[in-house]
Amino acid sequence: MQQMLIVEDERDIADCLEQFFSAKGFTVASAFSAEEALERLKTHAPDVILLDILLPGLSGLELLKRAKVLHPTARIIMVTALDQDELRREAYFLGAAAYVTKPFDFSDHTWSAAL
């Protein structure tokens, strides 16, 4: 079973993502800040990380850099309301596997390309 870490400061969105991916067979944990996610990443190696860009404190892009150092094989998917080409390019440059913009639907089509 694949392990997933959701890093999202909006708890409602995190809960929806957790329910959706749990039903898809993932073992899911959530962190509500980049700092909380870093603590989890020190002891757990998720296969997939869903990562918001706008987080309180440390940004999602900075966490992306650090997560790739800690777990270079983790598939990191940016999940953000910021549909900006510059941010998208930077995220891919830093190692993101996909960039999914909010609001997103919970269809298999939306997530199949990302996962």
PyMOL commands that set and color helices and strands:
alter all, ss='L'
color gray80, all
select helices_A, chain A and resi 11-23+34-43+60-70+85-94+108-112
alter helices_A, ss='H'
color red, helices_A
select strands_A, chain A and resi 3-7+27-31+48-51+75-80+98-101
alter strands_A, ss='S'
color yellow, strands_A
deselect
rebuild
show_as cartoon
